[in-house]
Amino acid sequence: QVQLVESGGGLVQAGGSLRLSCAASGRTFSSYVMGWFRQAPGKEREFVAGISRSGDSTDYLDSVKGRFTISTDNAKNTVYLQMNSLKPEDTAVYYCAARTYGAVVVVTTANGYNYWGQGTQVTVSS
């Protein structure tokens, strides 16, 4: 069983920055493929960013490319999402997700992950 605990959400003005963190339990974090998703009210959950098991490959939602950066710290069993130049349309609940078996490359679909965090609210005011 893997537990994922997100933190770092909050209220920020447009153009500001936030860094989300997701701490994972388990002793094999370095073997996980990790991702971030978000869900705005009335919308489906969407892929935001993902990182491969080795950490040398990443992928992003087109609308966040150049503004968001995903990274991992294996010593801390933590995945981060650095969000810069935030826009009101980035407002959503952000979830981290882990794929703990059978994957090496970035996974971009929600059903490709087998563990999820509880979510953290990000609100960007205009």
C-alpha positions, -999 to +999 in steps of 0.1 A: +000+000+000+013+034-010+001+067+006+005+100-012+001+132+007+000+165-012+007+200+002+015+234-010-018+245-025-034+278-017-047+312-030-024+332-053-028+361-076-025+357-113+012+358-123+023+343-090+039+310-082+032+279-060+051+247-055+031+216-048+047+187-030+036+151-028+052+128-003+050+091-009+053+062+015+071+030+005+106+020+001+107+018-037+098+054-047+126+055-072+108+028-092+075+047-095+062+067-124+047+099-110+022+123-123+001+154-115-035+158-125-061+185-119-099+188-118-118+220-120-155+223-110-177+207-136-148+194-156-131+161-160-098+153-144-069+161-167-033+153-170-010+182-161+025+167-158+043+134-156+078+121-150+094+088-160+107+063-135+143+074-142+134+111-140+150+119-173+118+123-192+088+145-186+056+155-203+031+183-198-003+195-207+002+220-236-013+249-217+012+246-189+044+240-209+070+266-201+052+275-168+051+243-148+080+219-139+077+184-124+106+169-105+114+142-080+137+139-050+142+102-044+160+108-011+128+124+002+103+102-016+087+134-030+075+147-063+071+184-069+052+206-092+066+241-096+039+263-110+049+298-123+030+325-141-002+311-128-035+320-145-071+319-133-077+290-155-052+270-135-076+270-106-085+234-097-079+206-072-045+191-080-038+155-074-006+135-075-006+099-087+018+070-087+022+040-110+040+015-089+044-014-113+052-022-149+059+013-161+090+031-171+080+060-194+056+089-186+020+079-181-005+105-193-038+088-186-056+087-152-064+050-155-027+043-158-020+052-122-029+029-093-024+053-063-038+088-058-034+115-032-063+133-016-058+165-036-049+201-028-068+232-038-051+258-060-070+290-065-057+318-088-074+351-085-074+376-114 
